Amino acid sequence: MQYIDNILFALLLIGGGALFAVNVRKIRRNILLGKEVDRSDRKSERWQTMLRVAFGQSKMMARPFAAFLHLFVYVGFVIINIEVVEIVLDGITGAHRILSFTGGLYTFLIASFEILAFLVLAGCVVFLLRRNVANIGRFRSPELKGFPSSDANMILVIEILLMSAFLMMNAADFRLQQINYDHYTVISENAFPISSILAGFYGNASPESLVLAERFTWWFHIIGIMAFLNYLPYSKHFHIILAFPNTFFSNLNAKGKFTNLESVSNEVKAMMDPSFTPPATEGPQRFGAKDVTDLNWKQLLDAYTCTECGRCTSSCPANITGKKLSPRKIMMDTRDRLDEVGKVVDANGGKWVDDGKSLLGDFITPEEVWACTSCNACVQECPVNIDPLGIIVDLRRYLVMEQSAAPNELNMMMTNMENNGAPWQFSPSDRLNWANEN
């Protein structure tokens, strides 16, 4: 019976890790439903982009106050979880503070973890107030109603609880060290700059009560970490993992450079060069995108990486002037539709069966697509290099090239360019008439 805790811990660790792996595998499968796109070039530049944007948080600095708070949460939460290594070793071996033999280094690390835990806790509290009390427009958008809003709050609350459990665990441990109780190794008081203050919360509690508190918060902390880990794939906070590959596979071309449809390019090449033979394709090729499977895998990775921060929407000139377009909603809709497609695939033994729905029409309306000015403000603002414009352009291509559903103004311009070689409705022979006017 003395090893029951170790067995329970091992089962929790294996079960939590396996469930997370299953969820990650499903997301990977969903992303790979997209079309192929080559992002294997310019490796050095890609590593630099990832280090600068994902690790260095460089694009967050466009809004310094939020960047400052996010840095607390980001650095603190990542570094504090180094302490999970010791928790895992303690849980498996049945030891207590197994790494304390490192002496001064251990004192420094635990003290650093405590300070960072407090900063994470404080940052999350401020984020909760900003999201729910402060009247910040980008947190009041219609697309955030329901689960997106509760999801953001839930993650912040979970992080607060995890950091609180960590500090209260150390506080109980600190009190037990002071009275040299049982196996609680005496460590320098300098290791507990925050929990030594919180230790007063336990008052004159008995050693048995302190052990119960220390064990409860220890288990709460590790169970909370496993729960947090397995909630991530269902949450926008999965970006804490996907931000790194997403920035690595960023589009490194100039923002104003649009891609050409390979199918259209091949048609033009065939007309220009009779000897050109277009590559063989399976079945008819769709121009543009109607559904998520018409997008490429990087665009689908973008959708899962979206942080829902709203910086794109708050900078979108179409949205600012009252148009229906919200780049954040474009990414959220793409992710929701992709999740839906993934469930259909799972329900049909790994095969896609048409469910009668599509991204364009059922999730994103033509009105939203045509409201975009193609200015790239959303791409510039995104802190993890997401490209909503790429999805919008592909949806437009489908509307124009397959549905002939462009707005009248655009159709008139295209007709004028075809007939007159210019967007205006004037004969080419009349273009210089203005020069003859007195």
Secondary structure, DSSP 8 states (H G I E B T S, - for coil): -TTHHHHHHHHHHHHHHHHHHHHHHHHHHHHTTSB-----S-HHHHHHHIIIIIIS-GGGGGSHHHHHHHHHHHHHHHHHTTHHHHHHHHHHH--SSTTGGGTHHHHHHHHHHHHHHHHHHHHHHHHHHHHHTS--GGGS-GGGTTHHHHHHHHHHHHHHHHHHHHHHHHHHHHHHHHTT-TT-----GGG-TTHHHHGGGGTT--HHHHHHHHHHHHHHHHHHHHHHHHHGGGSGGGHHHHHHHHHHT---S-TT-----HHHHHHHHHHH-TT------SS---SS-SSGGGSBHHHHHHHHH-----HHHHH-HHHHTT-S--HHHHHHHHHHHHHHHHHHHHHTTT-----S--HHHHTB-HHHHHH-----HHHHH-TT---HHHHHHHHHHHHHHTS----HHHHHHHHHHHHHSSSSSS-GGGTTGGGG--
